[in-house]
Every structure is written in C-alpha cells, then in structure tokens.
C-alpha cells in the first residue's frame, strides 16, 4: 500500500488488491505471499481536513485498474522477497497520478533456472497514469487510467529482469523512475552471485517517452550472496527486498537511495553482523544515496563522499553520497 497526498488535500492510495480465495502460501524462505490480483487505487476525499486524532473520511470504492501480471506463485522477481508493490507519485502542477510496478505481461523469455516453470518470465518496469484532476478526483473510474506501458528499453526476450520500480515527480514536472536490474540468462544466472544494479530513467513529456537508462551505482552493486538475515541465512537470498526509493529534489535533481550488502572484493569477508541466532559475514547492509545532478551540471563525476547512515535494526553504518553527472539524452 502506497499513499500519496493529492493536490486538493485528498489522500490517494495505490495497492495490490488480491483476488479473494486465490492461492497464497507462506514460504519458509521469507518470500512474499502473492496470489492473483490487481493494481488498485482508491481516494479518501477531504482527508487533509481531518483533525488528529479523529478518523479519516470514508474512502471511495476501490478501482481495480489492471491485473498484476506475474507468473510465479511466490516470487514475482527471481530470488526477491518483495513483489506486487506498486508505488505512486503526483505531479504537483497538473495533479496527474503515476503508478509504477514490475510486470511481465509483455515478456516472452523463459525462467532463469533451467526447467523453472514457476518463474516463467522476467519483468519490465511499467507505468500507468491518471488524467489531470482539474475536473475532480483522479483515477476514480477504471477507464480513467492509461494502459500499462514499458519504461525500460530492450527486447522482451533478453532475460533482463527489472523490478522494485519507484517513481517521483517534482515541481519541474519531470517523472523520475528508478528500478533494480539483473541479467537472468539461464546459462549464467546464479541466485547468489548475479550482479544487481540500480538504473534511473526520466520523462519530460508526462510519461510518453523516457530517457536512456542511467546506471545509478557506478562503483557498488549488490552481490546477492550478501543480504540481511532471513530464515535460510540468505541461502535463497530471500531478503533481497524492496529497499530502494527515489525522490525529486530541486529543479532537475534526483536522489536514488538503496540498501546494499556486498563484499568489498569478490569472495572477501564482510564485517560480521548480529542478526538472527547465528552471526554471519553477509548480514550488514549499508544505505547508499546517488545524487543525480541537473543536465546543466558539467563537472566530471566526483568520488564518493562518506557519511553516516542508519542501517537495518537501527545499526549505524558507513554509506556514501555519489555525485553523478548525467549525459544529455533525448527523451
């Protein structure tokens, strides 16, 4: 469930609306329990006028916008704890609402693991939008939303998975998108050691077209063999969760955050953690922030700037701020 404040003070909520009675089983590797359902939306009119601690007004009827397409019972992204988590953002100028998520309705590639029939396709980062809310509340009728459109480029059979899609819109009207990405070609895929990266794209025409993907992590990517504690000590990488977010800064600035647990060099031990019943070398995570500067900035990429950040379970670790200059790109 993801709440956003609409321009008139009402509260909009995007969420996964599970189909009643659909199959849903608890997975011992901490994978999310995901059954059949829809990307859904509702609005609580006048929520901004409610006075704490009084209750909010009643929400409008749920609008099931489109099916959440996933061909895996529990893991809609391979070896990924979270799935079916749409995110939303509102354009502060037009009131247009954007909802993003991972979806494999357009994919034609197969499972990453040979013989894998449960996870039959990889995912695209997709987006839908409502019309401007000048004439009323946005998205309160099913036909008010656009059809899902793919954000990331590339053929639909290249085994490149995109998930954990996140969105932000600033006063400049730029629609900012970030998502995780991994090559899941069957011949090379390993749940424990296939690199995961974070990519950024943007749209300057209200989501009609998007820029070329920009790699947000220039020197650090997730080694999936390193992650927070789960019941199998990351044997199945069950704790590769939804630990990334994007925010709009001032004019044409963006911030992409992500939690990473990684080996400084391949195979190197990491400082021991204290999560779970048995401490392990692979359970410390750090929070990283990539600063994506305006297109007008022409200074070269500068090194990481260390900073203190909060990590899982309230521990403090050392993260970094990455200054990154974007190349000018047609959108």
Helices and strands as residue ranges (DSSP letters): E 2-5, E 11-18, E 37-44, G 47-49, E 63-67, E 87-90, E 97-103, E 124-129, G 133-135, G 142-144, E 149-150, E 160-169, E 175-183, E 196-203, E 214-215, E 244-248, E 254-260, E 286-292, E 305-310, G 312-314, E 316-324
